[in-house]
Amino acid sequence: MAIDPVCKMEVDEMTAQFKTEYEGKTYYFCAPGCKKSFDREPDKYLTE
């Protein structure tokens, strides 16, 4: 299981509908809103 970097929920990598690549790593999201927030400001969520 991966952790959504925005809301901290667990996300199953095998069934995740929302994901993005950033600096060579794949991040998984529970919902499109979390993905959109991350895509807008990824460093904000990676440094928290």
PQR file of N, CA, C, O and H, with PARSE charges and radii, in Angstrom:
ATOM      1  N   MET A   1       0.837  -1.190   0.000 -0.4000 1.5000
ATOM      2  CA  MET A   1       0.000   0.000   0.000 -0.0000 2.0000
ATOM      3  C   MET A   1       0.882   1.254   0.000  0.5500 1.7000
ATOM      4  O   MET A   1       1.924   1.318   0.653 -0.5500 1.4000
ATOM      5  N   ALA A   2       0.425   2.218  -0.743 -0.4000 1.5000
ATOM      6  CA  ALA A   2       1.100   3.517  -0.782 -0.0000 2.0000
ATOM      7  C   ALA A   2       0.309   4.499   0.082  0.5500 1.7000
ATOM      8  O   ALA A   2      -0.855   4.259   0.402 -0.5500 1.4000
ATOM      9  H   ALA A   2      -0.421   2.166  -1.273  0.4000 1.0000
ATOM     10  N   ILE A   3       0.941   5.585   0.449 -0.4000 1.5000
ATOM     11  CA  ILE A   3       0.273   6.640   1.214 -0.0000 2.0000
ATOM     12  C   ILE A   3       0.078   7.849   0.300  0.5500 1.7000
ATOM     13  O   ILE A   3       1.030   8.364  -0.287 -0.5500 1.4000
ATOM     14  H   ILE A   3       1.887   5.779   0.189  0.4000 1.0000
ATOM     15  N   ASP A   4      -1.165   8.286   0.195 -0.4000 1.5000
ATOM     16  CA  ASP A   4      -1.476   9.502  -0.566 -0.0000 2.0000
ATOM     17  C   ASP A   4      -0.734  10.659   0.114  0.5500 1.7000
ATOM     18  O   ASP A   4      -0.986  10.937   1.286 -0.5500 1.4000
ATOM     19  H   ASP A   4      -1.938   7.868   0.672  0.4000 1.0000
ATOM     20  N   PRO A   5       0.181  11.343  -0.600 -0.5600 1.5000
ATOM     21  CA  PRO A   5       0.969  12.402   0.040  0.2800 2.0000
ATOM     22  C   PRO A   5       0.148  13.632   0.439  0.5500 1.7000
ATOM     23  O   PRO A   5       0.617  14.464   1.216 -0.5500 1.4000
ATOM     24  N   VAL A   6      -1.060  13.749  -0.083 -0.4000 1.5000
ATOM     25  CA  VAL A   6      -1.885  14.913   0.234 -0.0000 2.0000
ATOM     26  C   VAL A   6      -2.731  14.669   1.484  0.5500 1.7000
ATOM     27  O   VAL A   6      -2.675  15.453   2.431 -0.5500 1.4000
ATOM     28  H   VAL A   6      -1.442  13.073  -0.714  0.4000 1.0000
ATOM     29  N   CYS A   7      -3.516  13.587   1.494 -0.4000 1.5000
ATOM     30  CA  CYS A   7      -4.444  13.348   2.610 -0.0000 2.0000
ATOM     31  C   CYS A   7      -3.983  12.237   3.552  0.5500 1.7000
ATOM     32  O   CYS A   7      -4.616  11.984   4.578 -0.5500 1.4000
ATOM     33  H   CYS A   7      -3.562  12.950   0.724  0.4000 1.0000
ATOM     34  N   LYS A   8      -2.879  11.575   3.201 -0.4000 1.5000
ATOM     35  CA  LYS A   8      -2.268  10.523   4.029 -0.0000 2.0000
ATOM     36  C   LYS A   8      -3.087   9.224   4.105  0.5500 1.7000
ATOM     37  O   LYS A   8      -2.825   8.389   4.971 -0.5500 1.4000
ATOM     38  H   LYS A   8      -2.365  11.781   2.368  0.4000 1.0000
ATOM     39  N   MET A   9      -4.056   9.045   3.227 -0.4000 1.5000
ATOM     40  CA  MET A   9      -4.817   7.789   3.199 -0.0000 2.0000
ATOM     41  C   MET A   9      -3.991   6.703   2.526  0.5500 1.7000
ATOM     42  O   MET A   9      -3.114   6.992   1.711 -0.5500 1.4000
ATOM     43  H   MET A   9      -4.269   9.723   2.524  0.4000 1.0000
ATOM     44  N   GLU A  10      -4.277   5.444   2.874 -0.4000 1.5000
ATOM     45  CA  GLU A  10      -3.627   4.330   2.191 -0.0000 2.0000
ATOM     46  C   GLU A  10      -4.289   4.124   0.832  0.5500 1.7000
ATOM     47  O   GLU A  10      -5.510   4.204   0.701 -0.5500 1.4000
ATOM     48  H   GLU A  10      -4.989   5.210   3.536  0.4000 1.0000
ATOM     49  N   VAL A  11      -3.458   3.856  -0.178 -0.4000 1.5000
ATOM     50  CA  VAL A  11      -3.935   3.647  -1.541 -0.0000 2.0000
ATOM     51  C   VAL A  11      -3.275   2.386  -2.078  0.5500 1.7000
ATOM     52  O   VAL A  11      -2.059   2.229  -1.972 -0.5500 1.4000
ATOM     53  H   VAL A  11      -2.466   3.791  -0.072  0.4000 1.0000
ATOM     54  N   ASP A  12      -4.059   1.495  -2.649 -0.4000 1.5000
ATOM     55  CA  ASP A  12      -3.529   0.269  -3.238 -0.0000 2.0000
ATOM     56  C   ASP A  12      -2.944   0.605  -4.609  0.5500 1.7000
ATOM     57  O   ASP A  12      -3.662   1.046  -5.506 -0.5500 1.4000
ATOM     58  H   ASP A  12      -5.047   1.623  -2.735  0.4000 1.0000
ATOM     59  N   GLU A  13      -1.643   0.393  -4.764 -0.4000 1.5000
ATOM     60  CA  GLU A  13      -0.972   0.734  -6.035 -0.0000 2.0000
ATOM     61  C   GLU A  13      -1.545  -0.046  -7.214  0.5500 1.7000
ATOM     62  O   GLU A  13      -1.543   0.447  -8.342 -0.5500 1.4000
ATOM     63  H   GLU A  13      -1.060   0.034  -4.035  0.4000 1.0000
ATOM     64  N   MET A  14      -2.029  -1.249  -6.965 -0.4000 1.5000
ATOM     65  CA  MET A  14      -2.530  -2.100  -8.048 -0.0000 2.0000
ATOM     66  C   MET A  14      -3.872  -1.612  -8.600  0.5500 1.7000
ATOM     67  O   MET A  14      -4.181  -1.859  -9.765 -0.5500 1.4000
ATOM     68  H   MET A  14      -2.030  -1.650  -6.049  0.4000 1.0000
ATOM     69  N   THR A  15      -4.664  -0.931  -7.791 -0.4000 1.5000
ATOM     70  CA  THR A  15      -5.999  -0.506  -8.227 -0.0000 2.0000
ATOM     71  C   THR A  15      -6.169   1.011  -8.267  0.5500 1.7000
ATOM     72  O   THR A  15      -7.244   1.502  -8.611 -0.5500 1.4000
ATOM     73  H   THR A  15      -4.413  -0.730  -6.844  0.4000 1.0000
ATOM     74  N   ALA A  16      -5.129   1.751  -7.923 -0.4000 1.5000
ATOM     75  CA  ALA A  16      -5.233   3.217  -7.883 -0.0000 2.0000
ATOM     76  C   ALA A  16      -5.574   3.778  -9.262  0.5500 1.7000
ATOM     77  O   ALA A  16      -4.929   3.454 -10.260 -0.5500 1.4000
ATOM     78  H   ALA A  16      -4.256   1.352  -7.644  0.4000 1.0000
ATOM     79  N   GLN A  17      -6.586   4.615  -9.295 -0.4000 1.5000
ATOM     80  CA  GLN A  17      -6.985   5.261 -10.548 -0.0000 2.0000
ATOM     81  C   GLN A  17      -6.193   6.537 -10.800  0.5500 1.7000
ATOM     82  O   GLN A  17      -6.070   6.982 -11.941 -0.5500 1.4000
ATOM     83  H   GLN A  17      -7.110   4.878  -8.485  0.4000 1.0000
ATOM     84  N   PHE A  18      -5.660   7.120  -9.739 -0.4000 1.5000
ATOM     85  CA  PHE A  18      -4.997   8.414  -9.855 -0.0000 2.0000
ATOM     86  C   PHE A  18      -3.545   8.291  -9.404  0.5500 1.7000
ATOM     87  O   PHE A  18      -3.262   7.912  -8.267 -0.5500 1.4000
ATOM     88  H   PHE A  18      -5.759   6.758  -8.813  0.4000 1.0000
ATOM     89  N   LYS A  19      -2.631   8.620 -10.315 -0.4000 1.5000
ATOM     90  CA  LYS A  19      -1.210   8.583  -9.979 -0.0000 2.0000
ATOM     91  C   LYS A  19      -0.478   9.598 -10.827  0.5500 1.7000
ATOM     92  O   LYS A  19      -0.969  10.046 -11.864 -0.5500 1.4000
ATOM     93  H   LYS A  19      -2.860   8.928 -11.238  0.4000 1.0000
ATOM     94  N   THR A  20       0.704   9.950 -10.364 -0.4000 1.5000
ATOM     95  CA  THR A  20       1.525  10.905 -11.108 -0.0000 2.0000
ATOM     96  C   THR A  20       2.993  10.563 -10.885  0.5500 1.7000
ATOM     97  O   THR A  20       3.358   9.997  -9.855 -0.5500 1.4000
ATOM     98  H   THR A  20       1.102   9.586  -9.522  0.4000 1.0000
ATOM     99  N   GLU A  21       3.817  10.906 -11.843 -0.4000 1.5000
ATOM    100  CA  GLU A  21       5.265  10.735 -11.738 -0.0000 2.0000
ATOM    101  C   GLU A  21       5.866  12.084 -11.379  0.5500 1.7000
ATOM    102  O   GLU A  21       5.527  13.106 -11.975 -0.5500 1.4000
ATOM    103  H   GLU A  21       3.521  11.367 -12.680  0.4000 1.0000
ATOM    104  N   TYR A  22       6.765  12.075 -10.396 -0.4000 1.5000
ATOM    105  CA  TYR A  22       7.460  13.312 -10.024 -0.0000 2.0000
ATOM    106  C   TYR A  22       8.875  12.957  -9.608  0.5500 1.7000
ATOM    107  O   TYR A  22       9.083  12.162  -8.692 -0.5500 1.4000
ATOM    108  H   TYR A  22       7.041  11.244  -9.912  0.4000 1.0000
ATOM    109  N   GLU A  23       9.840  13.549 -10.283 -0.4000 1.5000
ATOM    110  CA  GLU A  23      11.263  13.319 -10.024 -0.0000 2.0000
ATOM    111  C   GLU A  23      11.598  11.825  -9.973  0.5500 1.7000
ATOM    112  O   GLU A  23      12.339  11.373  -9.100 -0.5500 1.4000
ATOM    113  H   GLU A  23       9.671  14.195 -11.027  0.4000 1.0000
ATOM    114  N   GLY A  24      11.043  11.070 -10.918 -0.4000 1.5000
ATOM    115  CA  GLY A  24      11.371   9.665 -11.056 -0.0000 2.0000
ATOM    116  C   GLY A  24      10.640   8.717 -10.113  0.5500 1.7000
ATOM    117  O   GLY A  24      10.919   7.518 -10.110 -0.5500 1.4000
ATOM    118  H   GLY A  24      10.441  11.437 -11.627  0.4000 1.0000
ATOM    119  N   LYS A  25       9.714   9.231  -9.319 -0.4000 1.5000
ATOM    120  CA  LYS A  25       8.966   8.389  -8.393 -0.0000 2.0000
ATOM    121  C   LYS A  25       7.475   8.495  -8.694  0.5500 1.7000
ATOM    122  O   LYS A  25       6.991   9.564  -9.067 -0.5500 1.4000
ATOM    123  H   LYS A  25       9.487  10.205  -9.322  0.4000 1.0000
ATOM    124  N   THR A  26       6.748   7.396  -8.533 -0.4000 1.5000
ATOM    125  CA  THR A  26       5.307   7.397  -8.743 -0.0000 2.0000
ATOM    126  C   THR A  26       4.596   7.631  -7.416  0.5500 1.7000
ATOM    127  O   THR A  26       4.907   6.992  -6.411 -0.5500 1.4000
ATOM    128  H   THR A  26       7.141   6.528  -8.230  0.4000 1.0000
ATOM    129  N   TYR A  27       3.648   8.545  -7.426 -0.4000 1.5000
ATOM    130  CA  TYR A  27       2.826   8.840  -6.254 -0.0000 2.0000
ATOM    131  C   TYR A  27       1.389   8.468  -6.585  0.5500 1.7000
ATOM    132  O   TYR A  27       0.917   8.701  -7.698 -0.5500 1.4000
ATOM    133  H   TYR A  27       3.396   9.065  -8.242  0.4000 1.0000
ATOM    134  N   TYR A  28       0.700   7.889  -5.612 -0.4000 1.5000
ATOM    135  CA  TYR A  28      -0.662   7.405  -5.798 -0.0000 2.0000
ATOM    136  C   TYR A  28      -1.622   8.215  -4.946  0.5500 1.7000
ATOM    137  O   TYR A  28      -1.285   8.645  -3.843 -0.5500 1.4000
ATOM    138  H   TYR A  28       1.083   7.700  -4.708  0.4000 1.0000
ATOM    139  N   PHE A  29      -2.836   8.419  -5.477 -0.4000 1.5000
ATOM    140  CA  PHE A  29      -3.817   9.281  -4.821 -0.0000 2.0000
ATOM    141  C   PHE A  29      -5.166   8.583  -4.716  0.5500 1.7000
ATOM    142  O   PHE A  29      -5.520   7.747  -5.547 -0.5500 1.4000
ATOM    143  H   PHE A  29      -3.110   8.070  -6.373  0.4000 1.0000
ATOM    144  N   CYS A  30      -5.914   8.948  -3.669 -0.4000 1.5000
ATOM    145  CA  CYS A  30      -7.219   8.341  -3.430 -0.0000 2.0000
ATOM    146  C   CYS A  30      -8.306   8.979  -4.290  0.5500 1.7000
ATOM    147  O   CYS A  30      -9.334   8.355  -4.550 -0.5500 1.4000
ATOM    148  H   CYS A  30      -5.627   9.628  -2.994  0.4000 1.0000
ATOM    149  N   ALA A  31      -8.088  10.203  -4.730 -0.4000 1.5000
ATOM    150  CA  ALA A  31      -9.127  10.942  -5.454 -0.0000 2.0000
ATOM    151  C   ALA A  31      -8.487  11.960  -6.400  0.5500 1.7000
ATOM    152  O   ALA A  31      -7.328  12.336  -6.224 -0.5500 1.4000
ATOM    153  H   ALA A  31      -7.253  10.710  -4.519  0.4000 1.0000
ATOM    154  N   PRO A  32      -9.245  12.400  -7.399 -0.5600 1.5000
ATOM    155  CA  PRO A  32      -8.683  13.366  -8.358  0.2800 2.0000
ATOM    156  C   PRO A  32      -8.304  14.696  -7.721  0.5500 1.7000
ATOM    157  O   PRO A  32      -7.371  15.355  -8.178 -0.5500 1.4000
ATOM    158  N   GLY A  33      -9.014  15.097  -6.673 -0.4000 1.5000
ATOM    159  CA  GLY A  33      -8.677  16.365  -6.007 -0.0000 2.0000
ATOM    160  C   GLY A  33      -7.304  16.329  -5.367  0.5500 1.7000
ATOM    161  O   GLY A  33      -6.565  17.313  -5.409 -0.5500 1.4000
ATOM    162  H   GLY A  33      -9.773  14.561  -6.301  0.4000 1.0000
ATOM    163  N   CYS A  34      -6.960  15.185  -4.768 -0.4000 1.5000
ATOM    164  CA  CYS A  34      -5.628  15.048  -4.161 -0.0000 2.0000
ATOM    165  C   CYS A  34      -4.551  15.103  -5.231  0.5500 1.7000
ATOM    166  O   CYS A  34      -3.523  15.754  -5.047 -0.5500 1.4000
ATOM    167  H   CYS A  34      -7.560  14.386  -4.734  0.4000 1.0000
ATOM    168  N   LYS A  35      -4.779  14.425  -6.346 -0.4000 1.5000
ATOM    169  CA  LYS A  35      -3.803  14.439  -7.441 -0.0000 2.0000
ATOM    170  C   LYS A  35      -3.624  15.856  -7.978  0.5500 1.7000
ATOM    171  O   LYS A  35      -2.502  16.293  -8.234 -0.5500 1.4000
ATOM    172  H   LYS A  35      -5.614  13.896  -6.495  0.4000 1.0000
ATOM    173  N   LYS A  36      -4.721  16.560  -8.144 -0.4000 1.5000
ATOM    174  CA  LYS A  36      -4.663  17.928  -8.669 -0.0000 2.0000
ATOM    175  C   LYS A  36      -3.880  18.843  -7.724  0.5500 1.7000
ATOM    176  O   LYS A  36      -3.063  19.649  -8.169 -0.5500 1.4000
ATOM    177  H   LYS A  36      -5.632  16.205  -7.935  0.4000 1.0000
ATOM    178  N   SER A  37      -4.129  18.716  -6.430 -0.4000 1.5000
ATOM    179  CA  SER A  37      -3.403  19.528  -5.441 -0.0000 2.0000
ATOM    180  C   SER A  37      -1.909  19.229  -5.486  0.5500 1.7000
ATOM    181  O   SER A  37      -1.085  20.143  -5.452 -0.5500 1.4000
ATOM    182  H   SER A  37      -4.793  18.061  -6.068  0.4000 1.0000
ATOM    183  N   PHE A  38      -1.561  17.932  -5.563 -0.4000 1.5000
ATOM    184  CA  PHE A  38      -0.154  17.530  -5.613 -0.0000 2.0000
ATOM    185  C   PHE A  38       0.504  18.046  -6.890  0.5500 1.7000
ATOM    186  O   PHE A  38       1.604  18.597  -6.848 -0.5500 1.4000
ATOM    187  H   PHE A  38      -2.231  17.190  -5.590  0.4000 1.0000
ATOM    188  N   ASP A  39      -0.175  17.864  -8.031 -0.4000 1.5000
ATOM    189  CA  ASP A  39       0.399  18.301  -9.308 -0.0000 2.0000
ATOM    190  C   ASP A  39       0.649  19.804  -9.332  0.5500 1.7000
ATOM    191  O   ASP A  39       1.573  20.268 -10.001 -0.5500 1.4000
ATOM    192  H   ASP A  39      -1.068  17.416  -8.066  0.4000 1.0000
ATOM    193  N   ARG A  40      -0.154  20.558  -8.617 -0.4000 1.5000
ATOM    194  CA  ARG A  40      -0.009  22.013  -8.569 -0.0000 2.0000
ATOM    195  C   ARG A  40       1.196  22.424  -7.731  0.5500 1.7000
ATOM    196  O   ARG A  40       1.928  23.339  -8.109 -0.5500 1.4000
ATOM    197  H   ARG A  40      -0.904  20.181  -8.073  0.4000 1.0000
ATOM    198  N   GLU A  41       1.414  21.742  -6.568 -0.4000 1.5000
ATOM    199  CA  GLU A  41       2.495  22.101  -5.652 -0.0000 2.0000
ATOM    200  C   GLU A  41       3.122  20.870  -5.022  0.5500 1.7000
ATOM    201  O   GLU A  41       2.980  20.673  -3.815 -0.5500 1.4000
ATOM    202  H   GLU A  41       0.820  20.999  -6.261  0.4000 1.0000
ATOM    203  N   PRO A  42       3.809  20.033  -5.790 -0.5600 1.5000
ATOM    204  CA  PRO A  42       4.331  18.769  -5.221  0.2800 2.0000
ATOM    205  C   PRO A  42       5.290  18.964  -4.055  0.5500 1.7000
ATOM    206  O   PRO A  42       5.253  18.193  -3.095 -0.5500 1.4000
ATOM    207  N   ASP A  43       6.133  19.960  -4.117 -0.4000 1.5000
ATOM    208  CA  ASP A  43       7.117  20.145  -3.042 -0.0000 2.0000
ATOM    209  C   ASP A  43       6.459  20.477  -1.708  0.5500 1.7000
ATOM    210  O   ASP A  43       6.995  20.148  -0.649 -0.5500 1.4000
ATOM    211  H   ASP A  43       6.163  20.586  -4.896  0.4000 1.0000
ATOM    212  N   LYS A  44       5.313  21.119  -1.756 -0.4000 1.5000
ATOM    213  CA  LYS A  44       4.576  21.440  -0.523 -0.0000 2.0000
ATOM    214  C   LYS A  44       4.220  20.169   0.225  0.5500 1.7000
ATOM    215  O   LYS A  44       4.334  20.115   1.449 -0.5500 1.4000
ATOM    216  H   LYS A  44       4.878  21.386  -2.615  0.4000 1.0000
ATOM    217  N   TYR A  45       3.789  19.141  -0.504 -0.4000 1.5000
ATOM    218  CA  TYR A  45       3.340  17.904   0.135 -0.0000 2.0000
ATOM    219  C   TYR A  45       4.480  16.947   0.476  0.5500 1.7000
ATOM    220  O   TYR A  45       4.333  16.087   1.344 -0.5500 1.4000
ATOM    221  H   TYR A  45       3.697  19.184  -1.499  0.4000 1.0000
ATOM    222  N   LEU A  46       5.600  17.094  -0.196 -0.4000 1.5000
ATOM    223  CA  LEU A  46       6.736  16.211   0.061 -0.0000 2.0000
ATOM    224  C   LEU A  46       7.598  16.710   1.214  0.5500 1.7000
ATOM    225  O   LEU A  46       8.397  15.950   1.760 -0.5500 1.4000
ATOM    226  H   LEU A  46       5.720  17.793  -0.901  0.4000 1.0000
ATOM    227  N   THR A  47       7.448  17.970   1.590 -0.4000 1.5000
ATOM    228  CA  THR A  47       8.268  18.508   2.691 -0.0000 2.0000
ATOM    229  C   THR A  47       7.500  18.585   4.001  0.5500 1.7000
ATOM    230  O   THR A  47       8.087  18.875   5.044 -0.5500 1.4000
ATOM    231  H   THR A  47       6.799  18.588   1.147  0.4000 1.0000
ATOM    232  N   GLU A  48       6.197  18.331   3.966 -0.4000 1.5000
ATOM    233  CA  GLU A  48       5.394  18.394   5.195 -0.0000 2.0000
ATOM    234  C   GLU A  48       5.667  17.202   6.086  0.5500 1.7000
ATOM    235  O   GLU A  48       5.080  17.088   7.162 -0.5500 1.4000
ATOM    236  H   GLU A  48       5.720  18.095   3.119  0.4000 1.0000
TER
END
